[in-house]
Amino acid sequence: MSERSTIPTAEAPQPIQIRTLSYPDLPQVIAVERRVFPTPWSLAMFVLELSKESGVCLAAFTEERLVAYMICSRYDTVWHIMNIAVDLEYQRRGLATALLAELYARVDDPRARYTLEVRRSNAVAIHLYEREGFRGAGMRRRYYQDNGEDALVMWRTPATLTGSLDDVPNPGPV
Ligand SMILES: CC(C)(COP(=O)(O)OP(=O)(O)OC[C@H]1O[C@@H](n2cnc3c(N)ncnc32)[C@H](O)[C@@H]1OP(=O)(O)O)[C@@H](O)C(=O)NCCC(=O)NCCS
């Protein structure tokens, strides 16, 4: 398993490196988190996720500046994408796509199932996930405490990649 990988980013002026996220990176993560989310995670939430041995936590750097990150936890056989964010001026350059590609490469299992929750109003993120083969498979009503917004539950599985929800547990209306 490679700990560092350099990705080609046609639009990015500087090369971007993806590597495993570690505790010393967290101050930079918190700064990005506060810029991009109205209700940011606390430092304690990131520390908890990094402490889980089975997770995959990645960060993208340009030179030594952290510009994007992704937190993924494994529960039993399912990979939960808990958080993904790209700093404002680095969005729309393929960084989230590259972080997800690195996640799939590290999990390295064609039978792997991935899931996540996303705000119903977050059309940009939903578009990204649909492009990645995720499909909406249920709703969690009033999931977000800050504004009572519903969460769309999305899955990426061998079945969703072929257009069905056959291997998604308990799919519901979206
Ligand atoms: C959602 C987010 C992570 C996407 O990151 P990104 O690096 O900009 O995404 P990419 O450049 O890899 O884009 C991949 C696809 O996402 C979609 N997308 C990204 N930005 C978009 C935009 N501004 N408008 C519409 N679609 C967009 C497109 O489908 C895009 O593919 P395309 O450029 O070929 O059309 C980023 O916008 C972000 O950090 N947003 C704030 C935090 C957030 O909402 N995180 C998700 C929580 S569930």
The ligand as an SDF file (V2000), in Angstrom:
LIG
                    3D

 48 50  0  0  0  0  0  0  0  0999 V2000
  -18.2580   18.5890   -2.5900 C   0  0  0  0  0  0  0  0  0  0  0  0
  -16.7510   18.8480   -2.7350 C   0  0  0  0  0  0  0  0  0  0  0  0
  -16.0110   17.9440   -1.7410 C   0  0  0  0  0  0  0  0  0  0  0  0
  -16.3290   18.4930   -4.1790 C   0  0  0  0  0  0  0  0  0  0  0  0
  -14.9130   18.6200   -4.2430 O   0  0  0  0  0  0  0  0  0  0  0  0
  -14.1810   19.0130   -5.5940 P   0  0  0  0  0  0  0  0  0  0  0  0
  -12.7530   18.6890   -5.4260 O   0  0  0  0  0  0  0  0  0  0  0  0
  -14.5430   20.3900   -5.9560 O   0  0  0  0  0  0  0  0  0  0  0  0
  -14.8520   18.0050   -6.6030 O   0  0  0  0  0  0  0  0  0  0  0  0
  -14.2220   17.5540   -8.0050 P   0  0  0  0  0  0  0  0  0  0  0  0
  -13.4300   18.6620   -8.5890 O   0  0  0  0  0  0  0  0  0  0  0  0
  -13.5560   16.2360   -7.8220 O   0  0  0  0  0  0  0  0  0  0  0  0
  -15.5430   17.4390   -8.8600 O   0  0  0  0  0  0  0  0  0  0  0  0
  -16.0960   16.2440   -9.1550 C   0  0  0  0  0  0  0  0  0  0  0  0
  -17.5150   16.4610   -9.6150 C   0  0  0  0  0  0  0  0  0  0  0  0
  -18.2900   17.0510   -8.5660 O   0  0  0  0  0  0  0  0  0  0  0  0
  -19.2570   17.8980   -9.1480 C   0  0  0  0  0  0  0  0  0  0  0  0
  -18.9650   19.2790   -8.7750 N   0  0  0  0  0  0  0  0  0  0  0  0
  -17.8940   19.7420   -8.1010 C   0  0  0  0  0  0  0  0  0  0  0  0
  -18.0160   21.0770   -7.9200 N   0  0  0  0  0  0  0  0  0  0  0  0
  -19.1750   21.4380   -8.5290 C   0  0  0  0  0  0  0  0  0  0  0  0
  -19.8550   22.6710   -8.6830 C   0  0  0  0  0  0  0  0  0  0  0  0
  -19.3790   23.8130   -8.1730 N   0  0  0  0  0  0  0  0  0  0  0  0
  -21.0340   22.6720   -9.3420 N   0  0  0  0  0  0  0  0  0  0  0  0
  -21.5500   21.5190   -9.8490 C   0  0  0  0  0  0  0  0  0  0  0  0
  -20.9510   20.3240   -9.7400 N   0  0  0  0  0  0  0  0  0  0  0  0
  -19.7690   20.2800   -9.0850 C   0  0  0  0  0  0  0  0  0  0  0  0
  -19.1400   17.7200  -10.6290 C   0  0  0  0  0  0  0  0  0  0  0  0
  -19.8860   16.5750  -10.9800 O   0  0  0  0  0  0  0  0  0  0  0  0
  -17.6840   17.4270  -10.7490 C   0  0  0  0  0  0  0  0  0  0  0  0
  -17.3270   16.8450  -11.9410 O   0  0  0  0  0  0  0  0  0  0  0  0
  -17.0210   17.7760  -13.2260 P   0  0  0  0  0  0  0  0  0  0  0  0
  -16.1030   18.8680  -12.7700 O   0  0  0  0  0  0  0  0  0  0  0  0
  -16.4060   16.8080  -14.1780 O   0  0  0  0  0  0  0  0  0  0  0  0
  -18.3590   18.2720  -13.6570 O   0  0  0  0  0  0  0  0  0  0  0  0
  -16.3930   20.3340   -2.4860 C   0  0  0  0  0  0  0  0  0  0  0  0
  -17.2450   21.1400   -3.2780 O   0  0  0  0  0  0  0  0  0  0  0  0
  -16.5090   20.7580   -1.0410 C   0  0  0  0  0  0  0  0  0  0  0  0
  -15.5610   20.6330   -0.2690 O   0  0  0  0  0  0  0  0  0  0  0  0
  -17.6780   21.2750   -0.6440 N   0  0  0  0  0  0  0  0  0  0  0  0
  -17.9030   21.7340    0.7170 C   0  0  0  0  0  0  0  0  0  0  0  0
  -17.9160   20.5700    1.7000 C   0  0  0  0  0  0  0  0  0  0  0  0
  -18.9510   19.5190    1.3340 C   0  0  0  0  0  0  0  0  0  0  0  0
  -20.0800   19.8220    0.9860 O   0  0  0  0  0  0  0  0  0  0  0  0
  -18.5390   18.2360    1.4720 N   0  0  0  0  0  0  0  0  0  0  0  0
  -19.4100   17.1050    1.1910 C   0  0  0  0  0  0  0  0  0  0  0  0
  -20.1770   16.7610    2.4360 C   0  0  0  0  0  0  0  0  0  0  0  0
  -21.1980   15.3010    2.1830 S   0  0  0  0  0  0  0  0  0  0  0  0
  1  2  1  0
  2  3  1  0
  2  4  1  0
  2 36  1  0
  4  5  1  0
  5  6  1  0
  6  7  2  0
  6  8  1  0
  6  9  1  0
  9 10  1  0
 10 11  2  0
 10 12  1  0
 10 13  1  0
 13 14  1  0
 14 15  1  0
 15 16  1  0
 15 30  1  0
 16 17  1  0
 17 18  1  0
 17 28  1  0
 18 19  1  0
 18 27  1  0
 19 20  2  0
 20 21  1  0
 21 22  1  0
 21 27  2  0
 22 23  1  0
 22 24  2  0
 24 25  1  0
 25 26  2  0
 26 27  1  0
 28 29  1  0
 28 30  1  0
 30 31  1  0
 31 32  1  0
 32 33  2  0
 32 34  1  0
 32 35  1  0
 36 37  1  0
 36 38  1  0
 38 39  2  0
 38 40  1  0
 40 41  1  0
 41 42  1  0
 42 43  1  0
 43 44  2  0
 43 45  1  0
 45 46  1  0
 46 47  1  0
 47 48  1  0
M  END
$$$$
